[in-house]
C-alpha cells in the first residue's frame, strides 16, 4: 500500500495557435476541472501558449521549477508547428532520444494501419520512419499510454515540478489524463471535502462590502471569500454573488458570519447557491 502524500498544486498548459486565433475553442480546461472535481481536486492555474518555441520553453521551465503537477495538451506531434517535445527537452537541459517503448508502440500502430488498409507493412517507408519522430522524448521521460491509437504521451520530472504531456486531441488527451490521475495520483492523500456557499446581493457595490469580506477571511483562515459582480443580469439586474469557499467543515460558520454582516448592512438578499 502506498504511503499517502499531500495533494500537489495542479496546473494546465494548452498549446496551439489555433486556440489563440479562435479557429478552435479550448475544451480541455472544462474537462480537466471535471476530472479533478470528481476526485476532490481543483485546478490552480492555466497557461495558453501559441506555437512559439521560445515562449513555450519559458512556460515549461516555470512548470519544472515550481512544485506541483502540470498537464500539457498539444504540440507533441511531428509536424513543423509541433514544438512541445523540443521545448520540454530544452527546458530540462537534456537531449531528445527515441524512447524504446514509444518506438515499439509507434511501429505497432503503423502495422495496424497497414493491416486496416489491406497493405503490406513497410517499416523503412519514409512516412513510417517519420512517425517515429513522435517517440523522441526528453531523456528520462516516462510513457503515458494512449488507448486511442497507441501513440504515447510522456511524463518528465523537473527540479520541483512534474509535467505530463498529452496530445491536443480531446479523444486522446482526456483518457490519458485520467490514466495519469489514476496511476500517478494514486498515492495522493484524500482531499479535504470542500464546499462553496453564496448569496445574491441585490444592487450592492463591492466597495461597500470589502471590510465584511476581509473580516470573514480573518476569522476563517482556510476560507476564501469571493465576489462576482454583474450589471445586466436578466433576472437580478445589478447584483453581486457574494460567497465563501473552502473546507466543508468551516464554510457553514463562515457563511453565517457573512450573511449576518449583510443583514447588518440592510442588504437586500436573493437566492442562495450551494456547490
Helices and strands as residue ranges (DSSP letters): E 10-15, H 17-20, H 28-37, E 45-49, H 53-65, E 68-73, H 84-92, E 96-98, H 100-116, H 126-131, G 132-135, E 136-138, E 142-144, E 153-157, E 161-166, H 170-183, E 194-202, H 206-219, E 224-233, E 237-247, H 248-265, E 268-274
